[in-house]
Amino acid sequence: MTDADPARMLESLRSDYRELVERLERNQREFVHLARSVYRLQEDERRRLARELHDGLGQNLTALKHQLSLLLDALPADACEARDRAGLALATCVQTLDDTRQLSRLLRPQILDDLGLPAALRWLVRSLLDPAGIDCRLDLDALPELDGELQTVVFRVVQEALTNVVRHADAQAVAVRVRHNAGLLRIDIEDDGRGMDPSRIASGVGSGLGGMRERLRLFGGSLAIEPGEAGGCRLRAALPVDAA
């Protein structure tokens, strides 16, 4: 073996290492691209289902509501049992129509596509927290113009967090803050509820934490859960504004 052989072997190893790193980086980029495509398809499907609920089932229920109202008006005043049954059917139809509209909005709120993230977050707070009797302080900085995918990511993170507050926190109040600082969107959500089991926080299992963390990670973001100052739970997320 000549003196040049070790040098050639070392250079060959370096070349193989560089090629391996480049291949791993290509695979990682491809994975991120595919995962984002999956989320994009999910949102497209949510948008389609929301439109079907609103324009299809919602319109049919509206027509049924109108017909039941006409039927109730046409019944004689002394037909008490029939009027009671028709009134009950009408009330059920009205409630089902309201539930359908609410489900349509939660699947994919049209306001997010039409008016943007701030308006959609204000609607989300009213829709989720007001019926639950939870006070909310919503603080939104002046946000830069965001890509549609980034707006969706932020909306879904806040939606999942507030849904958890309503379902699990037993909270009386929650504070939501979204601000823009040094090229990062920062989401801060804190409630005064009963907090969360530290083992669940560490593992990211349950309450949608794993899904939130993975979605943020695909866009270069991060998620942290910690005890809140008021004894509840605090969610902190960061997302680069150029992540899309």
Secondary structure, 3 states (H helix, E strand, C coil): CCCHHHHHHHHHHHHHHHHHHHHHHHHHHHHHHHHHHHHHHHHHHHHHHHHHHHHHHHHHHHHHHHHHHHHHHHCCCCCHHHHHHHHHHHHHHHHHHHHHHHHHHHHCCHHHHHHCHHHHHHHHHHHHHCCCCCEEEEEECCCCCCCHHHHHHHHHHHHHHHHHHHHHHCCCEEEEEEEEECCEEEEEEEECCCCCCHHHHHHCCCCCHHHHHHHHHHCCCEEEEEECCCCCEEEEEEEECCCC
